[in-house]
C-alpha cells in the first residue's frame, strides 16, 4: 500500500468520525497524519518500522494503523466506520461544498441518506431551514449534485426528454428524406430510461457514416443492423437500421416490451407485421384497435384491443386544477397569491394549497395559529380572484402511530386533507402498513399522498402491500395520489389498473413547491397513461364545481362538520 492510499484512508476516516460526532481531537489527528504522509519524500513501505513512529505528525495510534495497512492492506477502524455509514452518505461525501459537519446535519436532522434525496431537499428549500445553510450554499450543493448525477448511466424520463426530441429532430434533418422515429422504452414512456433508441430507414453503413460526423457521438458495439453509440460520454443511443418498407414493422417490434410482442404473436398478429404500411395496419390486420405505445407492456391491452375496449387515455389538457402545492407558508418558493395567480393565468380553474403540517418542522410546517391565518388569506384571495378558487388543504404528516398531526376540530377546517408519510421511513412492511391503513381509515383523509415515499434512482421507499392499501382506499373512499414529480411518480403506474378496477380515484398532483413545479403535471399524465387512467378516473380532471360537490358529498358521508 503506497503513501497516497494510506493518506486517503486517514482522510476518509477523519471525515467519517466527524460525521458520526466522534471526539474531534481524534478525528483531527488522523487528518493531520494524512497531510503529513502526503508530503513525505519516501514511501512508508520502504521506511524502517521504528522510524515511522519518529515522523513528526505520526502518533502511537496512527503509527499502529499505518503498520496494519502495510501488513494487511486493510484498515479495520475505517472498515468499521464504513459499515455503520449508509452507502448514500459515502456518496454524498463526494459532493463539493459539503464538509463533514454539514453532512452530519443533513443526515441527522433531515434523515437524508442518498444523493437523490439531497437533490430533492434542495429543490424543496429544505436546507435553508438548517443552521449554517444559506440560499447560496443550497444552490451550490444543488448544482454540484446535478453535475455529479449527469455522469451516471440511468436517467429519469424527464432528464432525457429534451435530449431525445432534439436528437430525433437532428437525425431527421441529417438523414432526410429517410424516416426516423424514437422507439423503445422512451416511446413507451417508461419512468427510467437506460438508453435512447431510434429506428432509421437507412443502411447500417450510411447510418454509421452520417452519425459519426455528428458532434458528441462515439461508436460502440454493432450487431448487424443495430449500432450502439455513446452520446456526450454518458448516454447510450441505439440505432436500428432497416429497409424503407420495413420501417413500421421495425418500429412496432422495437417499441413493444418483450411480453407485449409475445402476447401479440400468440394472438395471431405475427403474420401482419412484416412490410406493413403503418402501425395502424398491423393492429387492424390482427383484428385489434390501435394500441398506443405507452400501453404496449404485455398486461391486458391485447385483450382490450381485440374487444375494442381500450380506454381513452387522459391528456395534459384534461387537468383542470392543481392539487397538492406548497407556498412560502411552509417550504415553497412563491407566495400563496403568486401560486394562485399563476395557476389562474395558466388556465386552471382552482388551486389546492396544501402546505406542510405542524410536525414537519424541517419544512416550516403550519402551527394551528398559522393554519387559521392562512385560511383567512385564502378567503380574501378567493374574493379577489373569483371565479378561480383556492381550496383549503394541508399535507398532514402520518405520524409514527398512524394518526394525523392535528386534532379533529382543526382537520375539519380544511376542504380536503392529503395524508403523507415523511418521517421514520426505514420501516418493515408490517409497520408501514399499520401507519398507512390507520391514516386511510381516518375520516378526514381525502387523498393518500405518495404511497411508498420512493425517490426514483435514489430511494426505494418503504415496503407496502399495494393491494391491501388500494382495497383500504376503496373501502374508505380515499383518493390515491399519483405524485407527478418526475423523481417520485408514486403510486407506480403498474398498480393503477388495480386501483381503477377497485373504482379508486387517482389524483395527478404536481406536489409543486414553486410556480415552475406545475409543469410536472406533464410527467404525471404520462405515467397515468401507462396505467390506463382516463379523465373520469382522475380527481384533478374535475371542474371546480365537480370537485366542490365531490368534497361536500364526501364530508356528508363521513359526517364531517366544517
Rosetta blueprint (number, residue, H / E / L):
1 X L
2 X L
3 X H
4 X H
5 X H
6 X H
7 X H
8 X H
9 X H
10 X H
11 X H
12 X H
13 X H
14 X H
15 X H
16 X H
17 X H
18 X H
19 X H
20 X L
21 X L
22 X L
23 X L
24 X H
25 X H
26 X H
27 X H
28 X H
29 X H
30 X H
31 X H
32 X H
33 X H
34 X H
35 X H
36 X H
37 X H
38 X H
39 X L
40 X L
41 X L
42 X L
43 X L
44 X H
45 X H
46 X H
47 X L
48 X L
49 X H
50 X H
51 X H
52 X H
53 X L
54 X L
55 X L
56 X L
57 X L
58 X L
59 X L
60 X H
61 X H
62 X H
63 X H
64 X H
65 X H
66 X H
67 X H
68 X H
69 X H
70 X H
71 X H
72 X H
73 X L
74 X L
75 X L
76 X H
77 X H
78 X H
79 X H
80 X H
81 X H
82 X H
83 X H
84 X L
85 X L
86 X L
87 X H
88 X H
89 X H
90 X H
91 X H
92 X H
93 X L
94 X L
95 X L
96 X L
97 X L
98 X L
99 X L
100 X H
101 X H
102 X H
103 X H
104 X H
105 X H
106 X H
107 X H
108 X H
109 X H
110 X H
111 X L
112 X L
113 X L
114 X L
115 X H
116 X H
117 X H
118 X H
119 X H
120 X H
121 X H
122 X H
123 X H
124 X L
125 X L
126 X L
127 X H
128 X H
129 X H
130 X L
131 X L
132 X L
133 X L
134 X L
135 X H
136 X H
137 X H
138 X H
139 X H
140 X H
141 X H
142 X H
143 X H
144 X H
145 X H
146 X H
147 X H
148 X H
149 X H
150 X L
151 X L
152 X L
153 X L
154 X L
155 X E
156 X E
157 X H
158 X H
159 X H
160 X H
161 X H
162 X H
163 X H
164 X H
165 X H
166 X H
167 X H
168 X H
169 X H
170 X H
171 X H
172 X H
173 X H
174 X H
175 X H
176 X L
177 X L
178 X L
179 X L
180 X E
181 X E
182 X E
183 X E
184 X H
185 X H
186 X H
187 X H
188 X L
189 X L
190 X L
191 X L
192 X E
193 X E
194 X L
195 X E
196 X E
197 X E
198 X E
199 X E
200 X E
201 X L
202 X L
203 X L
204 X H
205 X H
206 X H
207 X H
208 X H
209 X H
210 X H
211 X H
212 X L
213 X L
214 X L
215 X L
216 X L
217 X E
218 X E
219 X E
220 X E
221 X E
222 X E
223 X E
224 X L
225 X L
226 X E
227 X E
228 X E
229 X E
230 X E
231 X E
232 X L
233 X L
234 X L
235 X E
236 X E
237 X E
238 X E
239 X E
240 X E
241 X E
242 X L
243 X L
244 X H
245 X H
246 X H
247 X H
248 X H
249 X H
250 X H
251 X H
252 X H
253 X H
254 X H
255 X H
256 X L
257 X L
258 X H
259 X H
260 X H
261 X H
262 X H
263 X H
264 X H
265 X H
266 X H
267 X L
268 X L
269 X L
270 X H
271 X H
272 X H
273 X L
274 X L
275 X L
276 X L
277 X L
278 X L
279 X H
280 X H
281 X H
282 X H
283 X H
284 X H
285 X H
286 X L
287 X L
288 X L
289 X L
290 X L
291 X L
292 X L
293 X H
294 X H
295 X H
296 X L
297 X L
298 X L
299 X L
300 X L
301 X H
302 X H
303 X H
304 X H
305 X H
306 X H
307 X L
308 X L
309 X L
310 X L
311 X L
312 X L
313 X L
314 X L
315 X L
316 X H
317 X H
318 X H
319 X L
320 X L
321 X E
322 X E
323 X E
324 X E
325 X E
326 X L
327 X L
328 X L
329 X L
330 X L
331 X L
332 X L
333 X L
334 X L
335 X L
336 X H
337 X H
338 X H
339 X H
340 X H
341 X H
342 X H
343 X H
344 X H
345 X H
346 X L
347 X L
348 X L
349 X L
350 X E
351 X E
352 X E
353 X E
354 X L
355 X L
356 X E
357 X E
358 X L
359 X L
360 X L
361 X H
362 X H
363 X H
364 X L
365 X L
366 X E
367 X L
368 X H
369 X H
370 X H
371 X H
372 X H
373 X H
374 X H
375 X H
376 X H
377 X H
378 X H
379 X H
380 X H
381 X H
382 X H
383 X H
384 X H
385 X H
386 X L
387 X L
388 X L
389 X E
390 X E
391 X E
392 X E
393 X E
394 X E
395 X E
396 X E
397 X E
398 X E
399 X L
400 X L
401 X L
402 X L
403 X L
404 X E
405 X L
406 X L
407 X L
408 X H
409 X H
410 X H
411 X H
412 X L
413 X L
414 X L
415 X L
416 X E
417 X E
418 X E
419 X E
420 X E
421 X L
422 X L
423 X L
424 X L
425 X L
426 X L
427 X L
428 X L
429 X H
430 X H
431 X H
432 X H
433 X H
434 X H
435 X H
436 X H
437 X H
438 X H
439 X H
440 X H
441 X H
442 X L
443 X L
444 X L
445 X L
446 X L
447 X E
448 X E
449 X L
450 X L
451 X L
452 X L
453 X L
454 X L
455 X E
456 X L
457 X L
458 X L
459 X E
460 X L
461 X L
462 X L
463 X L
464 X L
465 X L
466 X H
467 X H
468 X H
469 X H
470 X H
471 X H
472 X H
473 X H
474 X H
475 X H
476 X H
477 X L
478 X L
479 X E
480 X E
481 X E
482 X E
483 X E
484 X L
485 X L
486 X L
487 X L
488 X L
489 X L
490 X E
491 X L
492 X L
493 X H
494 X H
495 X H
496 X H
497 X H
498 X H
499 X H
500 X H
501 X H
502 X L
503 X L
504 X L
505 X L
506 X E
507 X E
508 X E
509 X E
510 X L
511 X L
512 X E
513 X L
514 X L
515 X H
516 X H
517 X H
518 X H
519 X H
520 X H
521 X H
522 X H
523 X H
524 X H
525 X H
526 X H
527 X H
528 X H
529 X H
530 X H
531 X L
532 X L
533 X L
534 X L
535 X H
536 X H
537 X H
538 X E
539 X H
540 X H
541 X H
542 X L
543 X L
544 X H
545 X H
546 X H
547 X H
548 X H
549 X H
550 X H
551 X H
552 X H
553 X H
554 X H
555 X H
556 X H
557 X H
558 X H
559 X L
560 X L
561 X L
562 X L
